[in-house]
């Protein structure tokens, strides 16, 4: 991530701290479907220089406008930079949309209200809807939410910020089975080698274990039985 100015330096550190706080345990919890405790991810993250547009597909529950906002949010929480792809490439927003009709369905009203409040606050404070703001202004709005000074949110803006941040982390580092961590970009960012049932002598002597790039649910012990065994999600 570029750090040409003093203002950029803390942002570099914040991204490294994210990976340190998530760690392998966080990734393991995320791909097992367990909620990951929120890590400190300041909203004012460095703007990505060049980001590949995430693949768009049919929405499960979010409206098109809500999906656009959510894509913009996750892209600022874990941005793309020279360290590697971020939450947008990991399809964290797709994970959230999918989970909101599954294990996270209880959070659907909070997303509807929170995203509407976000757009209203963005328009009032910055003169445009959130998805149309510059990366700098998006960071400023998210920072206001994180600091709980953004108005119009119920119960408050920091609660919604923390909700989305937690789900963004889950969507970035989860097992790809759940709809996020596309192409294993999240696991690559934190050096997680993937699930393996055994580690042979040769691998034990390696300084870095060879990565296994497959979903945990491809293992025979997790084989789905018909269409009903969806582990909380539709495959």
C-alpha positions in Angstrom: 0.0 0.0 0.0 1.4 3.4 -0.9 2.7 5.4 2.1 4.1 8.5 0.6 2.8 10.8 3.3 2.7 10.6 7.1 -1.1 10.4 6.9 -0.9 7.1 5.0 1.4 5.4 7.5 -1.2 4.6 10.2 -3.4 3.2 7.4 -0.6 0.7 6.4 -0.3 -0.3 10.1 -4.1 -0.7 10.4 -4.3 -3.2 7.5 -1.4 -5.3 9.0 -3.1 -5.2 12.4 -6.3 -6.5 10.8 -4.5 -9.6 9.6 -2.7 -10.0 12.9 -5.9 -9.8 14.8 -7.8 -12.1 12.5 -5.0 -14.6 12.4 -5.4 -18.3 11.5 -7.8 -18.8 14.4 -10.1 -16.2 13.0 -10.0 -17.7 9.6 -10.8 -21.1 11.0 -13.7 -19.7 12.9 -15.0 -17.9 9.8 -14.8 -20.9 7.4 -16.6 -23.1 10.0 -19.5 -20.6 10.1 -18.7 -19.3 13.6 -19.1 -15.6 14.1 -15.7 -13.9 14.2 -15.2 -11.3 16.9 -14.9 -7.8 15.5 -11.3 -6.7 14.8 -10.2 -3.1 14.8 -10.4 -2.0 11.2 -10.4 1.8 11.0 -12.6 3.0 8.2 -10.0 5.4 6.9 -8.1 2.7 5.1 -5.9 3.5 2.2 -7.6 3.9 -1.2 -7.0 1.0 -3.6 -4.9 2.0 -6.6 -6.3 -0.5 -9.0 -9.2 -2.8 -8.0 -10.7 -5.5 -10.1 -14.5 -5.2 -10.1 -16.1 -8.0 -8.1 -18.2 -10.5 -10.1 -21.9 -9.6 -9.9 -24.6 -12.2 -9.7 -28.2 -12.5 -8.7 -29.1 -11.1 -5.3 -30.6 -13.2 -2.6 -32.3 -10.5 -0.5 -30.6 -7.1 -0.9 -31.9 -4.6 -3.4 -29.7 -3.4 -6.2 -29.1 -0.1 -4.4 -28.4 -1.8 -1.1 -25.9 -4.2 -2.8 -24.1 -1.2 -4.4 -23.7 0.4 -1.0 -22.6 -2.8 0.6 -20.0 -3.4 -2.2 -18.7 0.1 -1.6 -18.5 -0.4 2.2 -16.6 -3.7 2.2 -14.2 -2.3 -0.4 -13.2 0.5 2.0 -13.1 -1.7 5.2 -10.6 -4.1 3.6 -9.3 -2.3 0.6 -7.3 -3.7 -2.3 -3.7 -2.5 -2.3 -0.2 -3.7 -3.0 -0.6 -6.2 -0.2 -3.2 -8.0 -2.2 -6.9 -8.2 -3.1 -9.4 -7.0 -0.5 -13.0 -7.7 0.5 -14.4 -6.7 -2.9 -12.4 -9.4 -4.7 -13.2 -11.8 -1.9 -16.9 -11.2 -2.6 -17.6 -10.4 1.0 -20.8 -8.5 0.0 -22.0 -11.7 -1.8 -21.4 -13.7 1.4 -23.4 -11.2 3.4 -26.3 -11.1 1.0 -26.4 -14.9 0.9 -26.1 -15.2 4.7 -29.0 -12.7 5.3 -31.4 -15.4 4.0 -29.6 -18.0 6.1 -27.8 -17.9 9.4 -27.8 -14.1 9.5 -31.4 -13.6 8.6 -32.1 -11.9 11.9 -29.8 -9.1 10.8 -31.8 -8.3 7.6 -33.9 -5.5 9.2 -30.7 -4.0 10.6 -29.2 -3.9 7.2 -32.3 -2.4 5.6 -32.5 0.4 8.2 -28.7 0.9 8.5 -28.0 1.2 4.7 -30.9 3.6 4.4 -29.6 5.7 7.2 -26.1 5.5 5.7 -27.3 6.9 2.4 -29.2 9.7 4.0 -26.3 10.7 6.2 -23.9 10.6 3.2 -26.2 12.8 1.2 -26.6 15.3 4.1 -22.9 15.4 5.0 -21.2 14.9 1.7 -23.8 15.8 -0.9 -24.3 12.5 -2.6 -25.3 8.9 -1.9 -22.6 6.7 -0.4 -21.9 4.7 -3.5 -21.3 7.9 -5.5 -18.8 9.4 -3.1 -15.1 9.5 -3.6 -13.1 6.9 -1.6 -11.9 9.8 0.7 -15.4 10.9 1.4 -16.6 7.3 1.9 -13.8 6.8 4.5 -14.9 10.0 6.2 -18.5 8.8 6.5 -17.5 5.4 7.7 -15.1 7.0 10.2 -18.1 9.1 11.5 -20.1 5.9 11.9 -17.2 4.1 13.7 -16.9 7.1 16.1 -20.6 7.1 16.6 -21.1 10.7 15.5 -23.1 9.9 12.3 -26.8 10.7 12.9 -30.0 9.0 11.8 -29.0 5.4 12.9 -30.9 3.2 15.3 -29.8 2.4 17.9 -26.6 4.2 16.7 -24.1 4.3 13.9 -21.3 2.5 15.6 -23.6 -0.6 16.2 -24.2 -0.8 12.4 -20.6 -0.2 11.6 -19.5 -3.0 13.8 -22.1 -5.3 12.4 -21.0 -4.8 8.8 -17.3 -4.9 9.8 -17.8 -8.2 11.5 -19.6 -9.7 8.5 -17.1 -8.3 6.1 -14.3 -10.1 8.0 -16.3 -13.3 7.9 -16.9 -12.9 4.2 -13.3 -12.2 3.4 -11.8 -15.1 5.3 -14.5 -17.7 5.4 -14.5 -21.1 3.6 -15.5 -20.3 0.0 -18.4 -22.7 0.5 -20.2 -19.9 2.2 -20.0 -17.5 -0.7 -17.0 -15.4 0.2 -13.2 -15.7 0.1 -13.4 -16.0 -3.7 -10.3 -17.6 -5.2 -9.0 -18.0 -1.6 -7.8 -14.4 -1.6 -8.6 -14.0 2.1 -6.6 -17.1 3.1 -3.7 -15.9 0.9 -3.7 -12.5 2.7 -3.2 -14.1 6.1 -1.1 -17.1 5.0 -3.7 -19.7 5.9 -2.8 -22.9 4.1 -6.2 -24.5 4.1 -7.7 -27.4 5.9 -5.8 -30.7 5.8 -6.6 -33.9 7.6 -3.0 -35.1 7.8 0.4 -33.6 7.5 3.2 -36.0 6.4 6.8 -36.0 7.5 8.0 -34.0 4.4 5.5 -31.2 5.0 6.4 -31.1 8.7 10.0 -30.3 7.7 8.9 -27.5 5.5 9.1 -23.9 6.7 5.8 -23.2 5.0 3.2 -25.8 4.5 2.0 -26.2 0.9 -1.4 -24.5 0.5 -4.5 -26.7 0.0 -6.9 -24.7 -2.1 -10.2 -26.3 -1.6 -13.3 -26.0 0.5 -13.4 -28.0 3.8 -16.7 -29.4 2.6 -14.9 -31.2 -0.3 -13.5 -33.6 2.3 -15.3 -36.9 2.3 -16.3 -36.5 6.0 -18.2 -33.4 5.1 -19.9 -34.8 2.0 -23.4 -33.4 1.6 -26.2 -35.8 1.6 -28.7 -34.7 -1.0 -29.9 -31.1 -1.2 -30.8 -30.8 2.5 -27.3 -30.8 3.9 -26.4 -27.2 3.2 -24.7 -26.3 6.5 -26.9 -23.3 6.8 -26.5 -22.2 3.2 -27.7 -23.4 -0.2 -24.6 -24.7 -2.1 
